Amino acid sequence: MQLFLFSPYVIGSFACVTCTLFSISYFIIHTKHDLNMVKHNYLAILVMVIIHMAVGALWYTYLFGDMWAIEAFGKTPAQMQAEMQGDMDPTPFIINIIGVIFLCFFISWLVQRLGNTSFGSGFMTGLYTSLGIVLPIIAIHYAFLMHSTTLIVIDTSMSSLMTMLTGGILAAWRKK
């Protein structure tokens, strides 16, 4: 147990979480605006959740489905379907929807706090969020799980693309 606590995985994860929380805390403490003044566009967030699900379905089936399944599970999609025999656990989809809702609310809050009002500025906020939070967290976890570089690229590309797109759309489609 003691060896596990000092492993690079635990130390790296702790460092990422600590830096992220410190950055967010610093930002919150040093803002001059009331945090309750953010007005989320619930319709835009709902649309983005649906877009996340649709793009994810395309990404992990038609675009990279075979490659992703082989890299992640060592099986083709056909082999996986044969093993499931029609019984698919909805838990990953539920977790995905909840996670995307949290992501959309966070990005909505962030683009408003930063004053982003155009697709381009929101897209750049999404890019910085991807580079500073999304990519390091996924890459660190996957590296210590000994996943292939291909799998890391497929998953981080999807997450980064959707974070940037979400930033752009939520910045441009503001609640009036």
C-alpha positions in Angstrom: 0.0 0.0 0.0 2.8 2.4 0.9 4.5 1.8 -2.5 1.2 2.5 -4.3 0.8 5.9 -2.5 4.1 7.1 -3.9 3.8 5.7 -7.4 4.1 8.2 -10.3 0.5 7.6 -11.1 -0.8 8.7 -7.7 1.7 11.6 -7.5 0.9 12.7 -11.1 -2.9 12.5 -10.6 -2.6 14.4 -7.3 -0.5 17.1 -9.0 -3.1 17.5 -11.8 -6.0 17.7 -9.5 -4.2 20.1 -7.1 -3.1 22.4 -9.9 -6.6 22.4 -11.4 -8.3 23.2 -8.1 -5.7 25.8 -7.2 -6.2 27.5 -10.6 -10.0 27.5 -10.3 -9.8 28.7 -6.7 -7.5 31.5 -7.6 -9.7 32.6 -10.5 -12.8 32.5 -8.2 -11.2 34.4 -5.4 -9.7 37.1 -7.7 -12.8 37.8 -9.8 -14.8 41.0 -9.0 -18.1 39.7 -10.1 -20.7 37.8 -8.2 -20.6 34.1 -9.3 -24.4 34.0 -9.3 -24.6 36.5 -12.1 -23.9 33.8 -14.7 -27.0 33.1 -16.9 -26.8 29.7 -18.4 -28.6 29.1 -21.7 -30.3 25.8 -20.9 -31.4 25.2 -24.4 -27.9 25.6 -25.7 -26.6 23.3 -23.0 -29.2 20.7 -23.9 -28.3 21.0 -27.6 -24.6 20.6 -26.8 -25.4 17.4 -24.7 -27.2 16.0 -27.7 -24.4 17.0 -30.1 -21.8 15.4 -27.7 -23.8 12.1 -27.8 -24.2 12.2 -31.6 -20.6 13.1 -32.3 -19.4 10.4 -29.8 -21.6 7.8 -31.6 -20.1 8.7 -34.9 -16.6 9.0 -33.5 -16.6 5.6 -31.8 -18.5 3.7 -34.6 -18.0 5.0 -38.1 -14.9 7.1 -37.8 -12.7 5.2 -35.4 -14.9 2.3 -34.2 -12.8 -0.7 -35.3 -9.5 0.9 -34.3 -10.8 2.1 -31.0 -12.4 -1.3 -30.1 -9.2 -3.2 -30.9 -7.0 -0.8 -29.0 -9.3 -0.5 -26.0 -10.6 -4.1 -25.7 -8.5 -6.2 -28.0 -11.7 -7.1 -29.9 -13.5 -6.0 -33.0 -16.9 -4.4 -32.6 -18.5 -7.5 -34.1 -16.8 -9.7 -31.4 -18.0 -7.4 -28.7 -21.6 -7.4 -29.9 -21.5 -11.2 -30.1 -20.4 -11.4 -26.5 -23.0 -9.0 -25.3 -25.9 -10.8 -27.1 -28.0 -7.7 -27.0 -27.6 -7.0 -23.3 -26.0 -3.6 -23.1 -25.4 -2.0 -19.7 -26.7 1.6 -19.8 -24.4 2.7 -17.0 -21.6 4.1 -19.2 -24.2 6.1 -21.2 -25.7 7.5 -18.1 -22.3 8.5 -16.7 -21.4 10.0 -20.0 -24.6 12.2 -20.1 -24.0 13.4 -16.5 -20.4 14.2 -17.2 -21.2 16.1 -20.4 -23.9 18.1 -18.5 -21.3 19.1 -15.9 -18.8 19.9 -18.7 -21.3 22.1 -20.5 -22.3 24.0 -17.3 -18.6 24.5 -16.5 -17.8 25.8 -20.0 -20.9 28.0 -20.0 -19.8 29.5 -16.7 -16.2 29.9 -17.9 -17.0 31.6 -21.2 -19.3 34.0 -19.4 -16.7 34.8 -16.7 -14.1 35.4 -19.3 -16.5 37.6 -21.4 -16.4 35.4 -24.5 -19.1 36.5 -26.9 -18.1 35.0 -30.2 -17.6 31.5 -31.5 -13.9 32.1 -31.9 -13.2 33.4 -28.4 -15.3 30.5 -26.9 -13.5 28.0 -29.2 -10.1 29.3 -27.9 -11.3 29.0 -24.3 -12.3 25.4 -25.1 -8.8 24.9 -26.6 -7.1 26.2 -23.5 -9.4 24.1 -21.3 -8.5 21.0 -23.4 -4.7 21.7 -23.3 -4.7 22.5 -19.5 -7.3 20.1 -18.1 -8.7 17.5 -20.6 -5.5 16.3 -22.4 -3.3 16.0 -19.3 -5.8 14.1 -17.2 -6.7 11.6 -20.0 -3.1 11.2 -21.1 -1.8 10.6 -17.6 -4.4 8.0 -16.7 -4.1 6.2 -20.0 -0.3 6.2 -19.9 -0.3 4.5 -16.4 -3.0 2.1 -17.5 -0.5 1.1 -20.3 -3.0 2.0 -23.1 -1.6 2.5 -26.6 -0.7 5.9 -28.0 -3.4 5.3 -30.6 -6.1 5.0 -28.0 -4.8 8.1 -26.2 -5.0 10.1 -29.4 -8.5 8.8 -30.4 -10.0 9.6 -26.9 -8.2 12.9 -26.3 -9.0 14.1 -29.8 -12.7 13.5 -29.3 -12.7 15.1 -25.9 -10.7 18.1 -27.0 -12.8 18.6 -30.2 -16.0 18.6 -28.2 -14.6 20.9 -25.5 -13.6 23.4 -28.1 -16.9 23.1 -30.0 -18.8 23.5 -26.8 -16.8 26.6 -25.8 -17.5 28.2 -29.2 -21.2 27.4 -29.4 -22.0 28.3 -25.7 -20.0 31.6 -26.1 -21.9 32.5 -29.3 -25.3 31.3 -28.2 -25.6 33.4 -25.0 -28.8 33.8 -23.0 -30.0 37.4 -23.4 
